[in-house]
Amino acid sequence: MLLPKNLSIATCYVLLGLTGFSLAGCQNFNLGSSGNLRVDQPVRLIAEADREAVFVSLPSPLSNPNPDFSAEVLEIDLNGKKRRLEVTRKQLEYPDSVTGESNLLHLLGFNWAGSQRWIPDPQHPSPQFWPNPQDHSVLLFQPQFNLGGLYLLDTKTLEVKAIGNHHALRETISKTRALPSTPPPSTCQESACEAGVKILYWASDPNWSPDGRMIAFTSNRETLGSGSDMSVWVLDVATGQAKKTLGSTGDKYRIFGWTAQGQILAWEYSQLPNSLVAISPSTGDKEVLLQGEHLEFLALSDDYKTLLYASRPSGENSTSSFAKLYAFSADTGKSQLLFEETPIERLSSIRPDFSEESDRVVAVLSDSIGGHTLWVYDLPRQISQRVYLPSGKRLFATERKLEWAGDRLVVPLEDVQTQTFSTLLMTVDL
């Protein structure tokens, strides 16, 4: 938990300038009612434990590239104290497993909670890192998102290792390039599509298993990228060997995560109705958990037990086109209706998020004029609350998601008049 509720303290607003973090004055208030902490720059949550959270500053979305930007790391503790952490910058060179050319990782290192941690430096383009659930010092990444091979970064040794059969990847790329071009469908017009375009998804939607021993992903490698079939594969991290677990001609899957019991959660979208299925990584046995038309899977709780999804039936200008938001329990196999759209309130494209305890959900609602309201739902108590943004501010979620930091929401904002950016750590009392 980042900061406790109903604790009256003197809390300072924190300003993040280009020259660093600086304190900009203090104010006494009760954290149970109006205790929002403000950071006057875009930041990203990068670590949290017990009663502390760590954030990294981000460049202004309006200044890209920004050669004067230099990322900094800020810690906020239980008592509202802010501390700037000393950072180390490092360029890590590693060979591309297909071309042999050198790639660079730009890393930002800091010491926190008794260990050295490394994150991508926001000053430079970087692939996304996915930490091993059982060992956060081991990071999975993919330089070409969804397309190329997978790599592991050991942050203790700063060594990068390609995993999987990269020799087979090189051969498959060569075979794909050698295929003859195919004419475009008759529905193609101008730049809508190109003749002979083949996209090889070698390892799409990679997801760690809860025990950190396997990585599930989907691939169309068997069709050499010429078809839309997507099969389910599992990679054994210890051996580096991958095998197809499930999939035949015409099947289309997307990996969404894992269950707490170690089954792969996948969306099967070959035909209507869509299905959420649980797949055994060893046998490929498949169990249908739920079905529906036009399902969209949005978030999985940290305990792997609850899944958020929306059902958005086809049809326009009728009540049947309004989406419904559900929470699906993997333990009971039942869905709980949380929210139903109306003509004046719709679910935003910004991704919802579960709290650390997996008992609360935050989503973003859009009104008819493009405004945003935060919507928080307490799952055990089945109650909700709308949280309104400060006057003159609008949501600016550059990463298309919201996050919880303990019992606070990390809310990225843009000032409507000045087009300056800030981040609020907002309390929510249900």
N, C-alpha and C positions, 0 to 999 in steps of 0.2 A: 504494500500500500504506500502510495507516495506521501500523502499528508492526511492526518486523521480529521474526521468531521467534528464539529462542535468544539473546537479548540481555539481560544482567543489568543492570538500572538501578534507581534509586530512583524509584518511581512513587507519586504522591499520589492518594488517592481524592478525588473532587470532589463536593461537596454543592451542590445547587441549591435555595436557599430562595426564599421569596417576595420577599426583599429582594435576591436576586442570587446569583451563584456564589460559593462560599467554599471555601478549602482546609481539609480536615479531617484532616490528618495524612498521614504518608508511611510506606511500607513497602518493604523490599527483597525482591525475589523474581525468579525466573528466568521470563521471559516465555514460554519454550518449554513450560513445564509448567503453571504456575498463574497466569499473568499476566493475569488478568481485570481490566479497569478498570470501576469502578462509578460511575454517576451516579445520585444519589438523587432522581430526579424523572423523569417521562416526557420523552423527547426524541425528535426526529426528525432523521435524517441529511439534510442539505440540500446539501452540496457535499463533494467530495473530489478530491484531485489529488496524485500522487506519494506523499508520506509525511505528508500532513496530511488531516484531516477536520474538517468543521464541522457543528455540531448546533444546533438551536433547541429551547428548552424548551417544553413543552406544559402546558396547564392540567390539574389533576387530574380524571380522569374522574368522580370522585364529587362534584365541586363545579362544577356547570354550571347557570347561569352563575356565574363567579367574578369579581366586580368588582375584587378586589384583585390578580388575576394580571396580570403584565406579562412578556411573553416576552423572553428574553435569548438571545444567540448565543455559543457556546463553540467554540474551536478546540483540537484536540489534535494535537500534532506527533510526529515520529519519536521524540524522547527522552522522551515522556510528559508534556511540559509542557502546561499548560492556560492558555489566554488568553481572557479575555472580550473580545469585539469590541464596539466602539462601534456602536450602532444608531440609525437614523433612522426615525421613523414618519411615514407620509404617507397621507392620504385622497385617492384619485384619483377624480374624478367624470367620468362619461361617459354619453352618451345611449343608452337602449335603442333598438335599431334598429327595433323593431316599434311600441312604444307612445310613444316619444319621451320617456318619463320618465327622470329622472336615476337612475343606479345608482352605487354606491360600491364601490371596491376599497380595502381596508385593507392597506397594504403595510408591510413591514419591510425597511429597507435597511441594508447593511453593506458595508465595503470589505474584499475578500480577494483574494489572488493578483493584486494590481495592478489590480483593476477593481471598480466599484461593482455590487453585486448586490441584487436585490429579490425577496422571497418574500412569500407571504400571511402576514399577521399572525395567529398562532394565537389571539389574543385575540378575534377576530371571525370570524363565518361567512364562508367564502370559496369560490369555485369552485376546482377543481383546475387547476393550470398544467402545460402540457406544453411543454418547451423545444424549439426547433428543433434537430435533431441537429447542424446545421452552424453555427448561430449561437445560442448559449444566451441571448443578450440578447433574443431574440424569443420570446415566450411565447404559446401558444395556450390559450384558455379558453372555457368555455361556461357562462354564468350559470345556465341551466336545463339541467341535465345530461341529455344525449341528446335533449332535446326541442326547444330553440330554436336560434337562430343561433350562429355562431362568431365569435370576436373574436381579434385579435392585440394584445398589449401589447408595445411597444418600450420596454425598460427603460433604454435610453440617453436617450431623449427623454421617457419617461413619457407617451407618446401611445397611445390605444386606437383601433383601427380595426376596424369590422365588415367581415367578408369573406363573399363569397357574395352571392347575389341575395336581399336582405332584402325587396325589394318583392314578389317572388314569395312569400316567407314570409308576409307580411301578407295577401296575397290568398288563399293556401291556408288560413290560419287562418279567414278570413271564410267561405270555402266550406265548411270543415269544420263550423263552427258553424251554418250554414244547412241542413245535411243533416237530414232527418227522423229521429226516433229509431226504433230498431229494438227489437223485443221481445227479452227475454233468452232464452237457451237454457233448455230444460225442466229442465236439471240445476241451475240456479241456485237457491240457497236463502238467504233472508234477506239478509245483507249480503255474501254471497260474490261477487255481481256486481250491476251496475246496468244497467237498460235504457238503450240509446242511448249507452253510453259509447264514445267514440272517442278514441284516443290518437294524436296526430300525432308521429311520430319524424322530425323534420326532418333532423337530422344526428346519428346515433347511432354510438358507438364511433369517434370521430375518431382517426386515426393519421397521424403524420408519415411521409413517405417518407424513406429514409436520406439522400438528398441535400438534404432540406429544401425541395424545390420543390413538392411536392404533399401533399395531405391526403386520405386515403381515409376514407369513412364509409358507413354504410348508412342507408336511409330508406324510409318507406312513404308518402311525399308523394303518389305517383301514385294511391293509393287514398283519399286525404284522411283517413288515419288509421282508416278503417273496416275494414281488413283486416290480417292478420298478415304479408302479404308484405313482405320486406325486400330491396331491391335494393342493389347496390354502386355508389357514386358516387365521383368523384374531383374535387377542387377544385384548380385551378391557382393557387398563391399569388400569382404575379406579376400575373395578370390578374383574379383574384378570381372567375373563372367556374367553375362546376361542371357536370359532365355525367354522365349515367348510363353506367356502364361495362358492367354485367351485371345481368340480372334480368328475369324475365317472370312472368306470373300463376302463383301457387303457389310461387315460389321464396322461400327464407328463408336469409339470410346474416348472419353476424356477422364483423366485421373483428377479426383477432387481431394483425396486424402486417404486416411486409414481409419479403421475402427480401433477402439481400445483393445480389442481381442486380436489385432494383427491381421485383419482382412483389408483388402484394397477397396476403397470407395470409388466408384466410377460412374460416370453418366453415360448411359447407352442411348445414342440418338439416331440410330439407323432408321427408325421409323416411328410414327406416332402410334400409341402414346410413348413419350420418353420414359426411361426407367432409371432409377437409382439402384445400383447393384453392389453387393458385397462379394468380392472374389478372393478365393483362397490363393495365396501366392505360390503354394507348392503344387496344388492339384489343378488349379484353374476352375474349380467348381464355382458356380455362380448362383447367388440367391438374390431375387428381386425384392428390394425393400419397399419401394413405392413406385407408382406410375402416375402419369398425368400428361396433359398436353402442354407444350411450350414451357417446360420447367426450366428455371434458372437457379443454379446453386450458387450461393452467395458467400457463406462463411462457415467454418467448422470450429467448434469450441476447442480450447486448449486441452481439455481432458478427452477429446476425441468422441464425446458422447452425444453431442447435439449439433445438428446441422440446420442452417437457415436456408430456405429456398423460397422462391416466388413462383407462383403459377399465373401465367398471363395468357388467357385464352385469346384466340384470334377473334377479329371483329372490331369494327370501329363505330364510334358514335352510339354505343349502347353500353348498358351496365355490365354486359358480359366481357367487355374488353378491359375492365379494371382488374389490376393485379391484386393478388392476395399473398401476404407474407406469412410463412409458416415456420415453426420450429419442429424438426423431426427428431425424436428420441431413438437412438440406436438401441437402447436397452429395452424399450417397450414396443418399438415398431409403430408408434402412434405419432400423428402430427397434431400440433396445437396451432390454431389460427391466432396470429398476433395482430395483424393490421390488414385492412382492406382499403384500397384506393377509392377516392371519390372524385367528382369532377374538379374539385378545387385543391386536392392534395394527392400528389403522386409520389411514388418511390423514386428517389434520385438515382443516377448512375453511380454515385459515390458508394463504394463498398461499405457495408456495415461491419461491425466488429463486436466480438464477445469480450466481456471483462475478464480479468485474470482468473477469477473464481468461477467463470463460465456460468454465472447466475444472472447476468444482465447483458442486454444487447443495445447497441446504439445504431440507428439508421438515420438517413437524411431524407426529409420530405421536401418536395418542390411545390410551390403554389402556382397559380395561373399566370403570374407576372414574373416568374423566374426567381422568386425569393426562396430562401432555405430556412428550415426549422429542424433542429435536432430532436429526435424522438427516441426516448429511452424506455425500455421495457424490462421489468423485473420478472424473470421466468417463474421462480417458485411462488411468488405472491400474485402473479398474473395482473399486475397493474402497470400503467404507463404514464409518462410525463413528457410534455413538450418543453424543450429548452430553447429560448429565443436568443438570437444573436444580439450583440450590442448595437445601438442605433448608429447608422452610418457605416456599418460593416457588412460584408458579405463573405460567404464561405469561399475559400480559395484552396481547394484540395488538389494540389498539383500531382499527387500520387494516386488520386482517385480513391482514397480511403480515409477513414477516421480510426483513431486508436484510443485505447484506454491506457492510462498510466496510474496504476493502483486504482483508487476510486475517483479519479479525475479523468475528464476527457481532454485529449490534445486536439485543439481546434485551430486550423490554419485560417487566417482572416486577411481580407484585403479592404483597405479604406476606400470607399466609393469615390470620394472627392480627390484625395491625394494620391491614390494608387500606391500607397505604401503597405507593407506587409507585416503582420505580427502573428503571434501564436498565443492562444489563451489556454490555460489549464483550468478547466471549469469544474466546479463541484456540482454534483447532482444529488438532490435529496428526494427520495421517493417515499 
